[in-house]
Amino acid sequence: MSTVEKQLDDLQATIEREVPSDITITEVRYEGPELVIYTRDPKRFARDGDLVRQLASQLRKRITVRPDPAVLSKPDDAREQVMGVIPEEAGVTDLDFHVDTGEVVIEAEKPGMVIGRHGTTLREITQEVGWTPEVVRTPPIESSTVKNVRNFLKQERNDRRDILERIGRQIHREKMSDEQWVRITTLGCCREVGRAAFILSTPETRVLVDCGDKPGSQDEVPYLQVPEALGSGANSIDAVVLTHAHLDHSALVPLLFKYGYDGPIYCTEPTR
C-alpha cells in the first residue's frame, strides 16, 4: 500500500469515528489540495453546518463533501426543487447537473442570493435534493469567451477531476528528504520591468513563480533553459504559481506546456 493510500485509509477511519454513526462515508480522496468526502448522507452534513468545520479543524485539511452518486435524485426532479429554494430575485439563468461528482452548477445574475447568509441557501439546497451546489455569476454582458471557457470546463470535467486527483497524490506523497533549505533562483525581472520568473527550490519540490515576457522586446525572455528550470526537463517543475495575469508575469506559461510541462498552475480566481 502506498503512503497516500494509507493516509486516505487513516483519514477515512478518523472521519467515520468523528461523524454520527448513522452517516455513511463511502470514499475519501484527494483532489488537488482538498480532501473530498463522498457520503450517502449529504443532507445530514448540510443540516449540521459545524460538522465540516470541525472535521477541517481536526484534520487540518480543506474539506469538500459530495454525495455518493448512488443516492442522487434524478436531475429533472432535482431541478424543480432547486429552483423552489432559490429566491426568484437571484436571476438563475442555468442549472447544470454533474452526476459523476454530485454537483449542480448554478449560474445566476446575483450569486450572493443563491449562496445566502453564511451559506444558508446552499445548505438548504443540499438538504432538499442531496446535490452539492456550485455557484457562478452570469456574465453581465454576453461573452462568447466566458461561454466557451465554461463549456470547455463542462466537457473536460472528468479529465479535470483525474488531474486534480493526480496532483493531490503528488502533494501528499511520501517525504523525500530530511534536509531543510530553500533556494530562490532569479530567471529574469531584476533591475528591469518584464520577464518575471523565479524558481523556488527545496529538497522536496521545485516551483516556478510567474513566467512572463518583456513587453516591447522580441528577444528578451526568462532564462528558462537553466538546469533549475526547463534545463532539467519540464516535469522537474512540480508546480507553477501565477501572482497575477499581466503579460510580464504570465505570457510565456503556454510555452511550458509546449515543452512538456504537465503540472498544476495555482492562481487566484480573478487571475484564472
N, C-alpha and C positions, 0 to 999 in steps of 0.2 A: 504494500500500500504506500502511495506517495505521501510526502509531507502534507500537501494540500488536501488530499483525500482524508487524511487523519484529522487535519484541522476542521474540515467540514463535518466529519462524524462527531467530533467533540463538541462543536458548536451546536449541532442539532440536538445532541443529548442534553446540553445545558439549557437550550430553549425549551425542550419538552419538560424539563424539570421546573422551569420558572413559570410557564403558562398554565392556566387552569387545566385540569386533567381531561375535560371534555373537548378540548381543542386538539384537532389532529394536524400534525405537521407532516407533510408528505415528502418534502425535499428542501434542502438548503444548498445554495450555490453562490459563488462569487460572480458578479457581473461588474467588471471594472473595479472601482474602489468600494462598491456597495455589496452588502450581504443581502441576498434575496431569499425570502422565506415563502415557500408555497404551502398553502393550507387548504383544508376542506371547510374551514370555518372562518372565511374572511369577514363575515358580518359580526362575529364576536370581537375581532380586532377593531373593527370600526366603532363598535359600541363603547369599547374601553380605550379612550384616546391616550391614556397614560401607559398602556401596556407596551407599545412600541418604544416610547421614550425610555421606559425603564430597562427594556432589553438593550437599547442602544447605549445607554449609560453603563450598564453592567458589562457588556461585551466590548465596548469602545469601538463600535462599528456604525457606519451609516446603514440603516436598515430599510428595505422596501418589502412590503407584504403584498403577495399576489395570490389570487385564488387558484386552486388546482383546476385545470381545465375540465375535469370530470364533474364539477359541481356548478358550472356556469349555466345560467339560463340562456335561452336562445336570443340572439341579437335582436330579432324582430320584437320579441316580448319585452326585452330589456329597454329598447329604445323608448317605448311609450312611458315606462316607469321613470327613466332618467329625465325625460322632458317634464314629467309631472313634479319632480323635485326642484328643478332649476327655475328660478323666477323668470317670467317672460321677458322682463326688462333686460336680462343678460344678453339677449340677442344671439341665441345659439344659431350658427349657420351650418354646422356639420357635426355628425357623430360618426366615428369610425371605430368598429369593434375588431380587436385582435385576439382571436381565440387562443393562439399559442402562448400568449403571456397573460391573458385575462384582463387586458387593459382596454379601456374605451377612451379614445382621444376626442375631447370636446373642444370644438372651435367656436369661439364666442366673441362678440364685439366688446363685451365687458367681462373679462375673465375673473375679475375680483368678485363679481356677484355669483359666479359659478363656484368659486372657492369658498366663499362665506367667511364670516368672522372666525379666525383661528382654525379655518378648515372645516367648519361645521357642515357646510353643504356637501363637501367631498365625502365626509364620513357618512352623511345621510344617504348619498348615492350608493355607497358600498353596502350600507345596511339594507337598502331596498332591493338591490339586484345582485350583489356579490362581486360585480366587476370593479376593477381599480381604475378610477378616473385620472386622466392626464389632461391638463387644460392648456390650450394655445390661443393666442389672440387672432381674431380675424383681421387681416391687413386693412388699415383704414382706407387705403387706395388699392384697387385691384392690381395685383402684381403677378405677372407670369413667372418671375424669378422665384418668389416665395412659393407659388403653386407648384412649380417644377421640383423645387427642393423637397417640399413636403411629400409629393408623390414619389420621389426617389426614396425617401426615408421609409415610406409605407411599403414600397415594393421590396426594399432590401432589409426589412425588419428582422427576418430570421437570420440572415447573414450578420446583421449588426449585433444580434444577441450572441451569436457564436464568437464574434470578435471580442465582445465585452467579456465573455467567459474566459477566453484565452488570455486576455490582458489581466483579468482578475487572478488567474492562476499564476501568472508571471509576477504580479505584485506580491503575492503571498508565498512565493517559492521559498525553498529551504535556504537558510543563511549560508553564504558562500565564503565568508572570511571573518576573522576576529579582529582584523586591523581596523583602525579608526583614523581616517584622514579625509579631507575634502580639498579638491583642487579645481580652480576656475581657469579655463583657457580662453583667451580672447581671440576670436576669429575675425573681428572687424569692429567698427564703430568707435574706437578710441581716438580722441582728438579729431573727430570728424562727425558729420551728420550722415547717417546711412549705413548700410550693410551690417546691421546689428545681428550678432551671432556669438553665443558663448557656450562653451561646454562645461557642465558641472559634473565632475567625476568623483566617485567614492570607490572603495573596494567592492561594493555591491552593484553599482549601477553607473550608467553614463547618460546624462540628459542634455539635450540641446535646447537652449533658451533662445528663441527667435531665430529667424533665418530670412533676412531682408536684403534688398538690393540698395544701390546708391542712386537715388533719383538724378536723372540727367547724365549718367555715365553708363557707357556700354561695356566697359572692360573691368570695372572695379566691383568685385564680388567678395563675399566672405571666403576665408581660406579653408574651404570645406575639404580640401584634399589632404590635410594633415592627418597623421595617424590617430589623433584623438577624435576625429570626425569620420568622414567617409573613407579616409585612407585605410582604415581597418575593416572596411565593409559597412554597408548601410545598416545592417542588422546588429552592429556593435552598439548602436544607439538604442537605448531602451525606451525613450520617450522624448517627445518634443513639447515644450511649453511656449505658447504664444502670449506675450504680455498684452498686445492689442493688435488691431488689424491694419495699422498703417503699413504701406508698402515697404518702407525701410526696415520693417520688422517681420514682414510675413510674405513678401512677394516670391521668394525662392522655395517656399515649402513644397510646391509641386515637383521641384527638381529632386527632392529627397526620394519621392516615390518613383520617379523615373530611374533612379539608381538603385532601387530595390528596398527602400525602407518600407516596413510593413507593421509599424507600431502605432501607438495612440498619439493623438495631439490633444493637449489639455489647454483649455482657454475658457474665458467667461462666456456667459450666454450671449451678450451683445456682440462679442468678437466672433462667435460661431455664426 
